[in-house]
């Protein structure tokens, strides 16, 4: 499903090049559960942005379902982001003035779905994450764990095949974090391809495969159960 060959990403900072990714090779099959680990500045979030078509590589090739992502136009990239990829972030990124239901409806508004269909799908998505009774509440009225579950519902409401989670437990206590990871893992068991960026060794070890980055390079991979 996902294949990266020699992918690089270079930024200019203060007139100097910064090599966020320096030749990454990576393959992820459909339905896999992979954690991406490494210290701050290792390139984890940059890699996730490229995988989610939020950014383009400077060099190398990224193929998604066989298509060379680097050759796609902006409209095609937007379709990939809308139809194939869901995102869950550490900082939630919910719209404060909207209810949980309305936040989950947002991707469908952008996709042009009719109101009745949006409401039906959003209610089902919130029910699937255990928040049917919290649908009319705004983010400020929800706990951190509830807000992250709203984010997950929003991420999967258009039924993507890939879910990218960037430090999804970073702003949560351990109990809420375990609930969120358990929910993500249940989606993976249903066939969703799951990639999780995390600093947390305990969270990372739950994945069936771990990829470690250092200075923009893959420095190791390990299957489930390996040290």
C-alpha positions in Angstrom: 0.0 0.0 0.0 2.7 2.5 1.0 6.3 2.5 -0.4 9.0 5.1 0.2 12.3 4.8 -1.7 15.1 7.2 -0.8 12.7 9.9 0.5 14.3 13.1 1.6 12.9 16.4 2.9 15.0 19.5 3.2 13.9 22.8 4.7 15.7 26.2 4.6 16.1 27.6 8.1 18.0 30.9 8.5 19.5 30.4 5.0 20.8 27.0 5.9 19.5 23.6 4.8 18.0 21.3 7.4 17.6 17.7 6.4 14.5 16.5 8.2 14.5 13.2 6.2 17.7 11.9 4.7 16.9 8.9 2.5 14.0 7.0 4.1 13.0 3.6 2.7 9.8 2.1 4.1 7.0 -0.2 3.1 3.7 -0.6 4.8 1.2 -3.3 3.8 -2.6 -2.7 3.9 -3.9 -3.5 7.4 -0.6 -3.2 9.2 -0.1 -1.5 12.6 3.2 0.3 12.7 4.6 2.7 15.3 7.2 5.3 14.3 9.5 6.1 17.1 12.6 8.3 17.8 13.8 11.3 19.7 12.5 14.9 19.1 13.9 16.1 15.8 14.4 12.7 14.3 11.9 13.3 11.5 8.8 11.4 12.8 6.3 14.2 12.2 7.8 15.2 8.9 7.5 11.5 7.7 3.9 11.4 8.8 3.1 14.7 7.0 4.6 13.2 3.8 2.7 9.9 4.2 -0.5 11.9 4.7 0.2 14.1 1.6 0.3 17.2 3.7 3.8 17.8 2.5 5.9 16.7 -0.5 9.3 15.0 -0.4 12.3 17.0 -1.7 13.7 13.8 -3.3 13.0 10.1 -3.6 9.7 8.4 -4.4 6.5 7.9 -2.4 4.0 5.5 -3.9 0.6 5.1 -2.4 -1.4 2.2 -3.9 1.1 2.3 -6.8 0.6 6.0 -7.6 3.6 8.2 -7.5 2.4 10.9 -5.0 5.1 13.3 -6.1 3.5 13.5 -9.5 0.0 14.3 -8.3 -1.5 17.7 -8.7 -3.0 19.7 -5.8 -6.5 18.6 -6.6 -5.5 15.0 -6.7 -3.6 15.3 -3.4 -6.7 16.9 -1.8 -8.7 13.9 -3.0 -6.2 11.5 -1.4 -6.3 13.4 1.9 -10.1 13.4 1.8 -10.8 9.8 0.7 -7.8 7.7 1.7 -6.2 9.2 4.8 -7.5 10.1 8.3 -5.5 12.2 10.8 -5.4 12.2 14.6 -3.2 14.9 16.2 -1.9 15.4 19.8 -3.6 18.9 20.0 -7.0 17.7 18.8 -7.6 20.7 16.4 -11.4 20.8 17.2 -13.3 23.9 16.3 -14.3 25.4 19.7 -17.6 26.9 18.7 -18.9 23.7 17.1 -20.4 20.8 18.9 -18.9 17.3 18.8 -21.4 16.3 16.2 -20.6 19.4 14.1 -16.9 18.8 14.4 -17.3 15.2 13.1 -19.4 16.5 10.2 -16.7 19.0 9.0 -14.9 16.6 6.6 -18.2 15.6 5.1 -19.1 19.3 4.6 -15.9 19.7 2.6 -16.6 16.5 0.7 -20.1 17.9 -0.3 -22.2 15.3 1.4 -25.9 16.2 2.0 -26.9 17.3 5.5 -29.0 14.2 6.3 -26.1 11.9 5.3 -23.6 14.0 7.3 -25.8 13.8 10.4 -26.4 10.0 10.1 -22.7 9.3 9.6 -21.5 11.6 12.3 -24.0 10.1 14.9 -22.8 6.6 13.9 -19.1 7.6 14.2 -19.7 9.2 17.7 -21.6 6.1 18.8 -18.7 3.9 17.6 -16.3 5.7 19.9 -18.7 5.7 22.8 -19.8 9.4 22.7 -23.3 9.3 21.4 -24.5 11.1 24.5 -21.9 13.8 24.1 -22.8 14.8 20.5 -24.4 18.2 21.5 -21.4 19.3 23.7 -18.7 21.7 22.6 -15.0 20.8 23.1 -14.7 22.9 26.3 -17.3 20.7 27.8 -15.4 17.5 27.1 -12.5 15.8 28.8 -9.2 15.3 27.0 -10.0 11.7 26.3 -13.4 12.6 25.0 -12.0 15.2 22.7 -9.5 12.8 21.3 -12.3 10.3 20.7 -14.2 13.0 18.8 -11.0 13.5 16.7 -10.9 9.8 15.9 -14.6 9.8 14.9 -13.9 12.8 12.6 -10.8 11.0 11.2 -12.7 7.9 10.2 -16.1 9.2 9.3 -15.2 9.3 5.5 -14.0 5.7 5.9 -10.3 6.1 4.9 -8.0 3.1 4.5 -5.1 4.7 6.4 -5.1 6.4 9.8 -2.1 8.5 10.8 -1.9 9.4 14.5 0.8 11.9 15.7 1.4 11.5 19.4 -2.3 10.7 20.0 -1.9 10.2 23.7 0.5 13.1 24.3 -2.0 15.4 26.1 -3.8 12.6 28.0 -3.4 10.9 31.3 -2.5 7.2 31.2 -6.0 5.9 31.6 -7.4 8.1 28.8 -4.4 7.3 26.7 -4.9 3.6 27.0 -8.6 4.0 26.1 -7.6 6.0 22.9 -4.9 3.5 21.9 -7.4 0.7 22.5 -9.9 2.4 20.2 -7.3 2.9 17.5 -6.3 -0.8 17.7 -9.9 -1.9 17.4 -10.1 0.1 14.1 -6.9 -1.6 12.9 -8.4 -5.0 13.7 -11.3 -4.0 11.4 -8.8 -3.6 8.6 -7.7 0.0 8.9 -3.9 0.6 8.2 -2.6 2.3 11.4 0.6 4.3 11.8 1.3 5.9 15.2 4.0 8.4 16.0 4.9 8.2 19.6 7.7 9.0 22.2 6.1 6.5 24.6 8.0 3.1 24.5 5.0 1.3 26.1 2.7 2.7 23.4 5.2 2.0 20.6 5.7 -1.6 21.7 2.0 -2.3 21.2 2.3 -2.1 17.4 3.0 -5.2 15.4 6.0 -3.4 13.9 8.2 -0.6 15.2 10.2 1.7 12.9 12.9 3.9 14.6 14.2 7.1 13.2 17.3 9.1 14.1 18.5 12.2 12.3 16.0 11.6 9.5 17.0 8.0 8.8 15.5 4.7 9.6 17.9 3.1 12.0 16.0 0.0 13.0 12.8 -2.0 12.7 11.4 -4.6 15.0 8.4 -6.9 15.0 5.9 -7.3 17.8 7.4 -8.8 20.9 11.0 -8.0 19.9 13.1 -6.0 22.4 
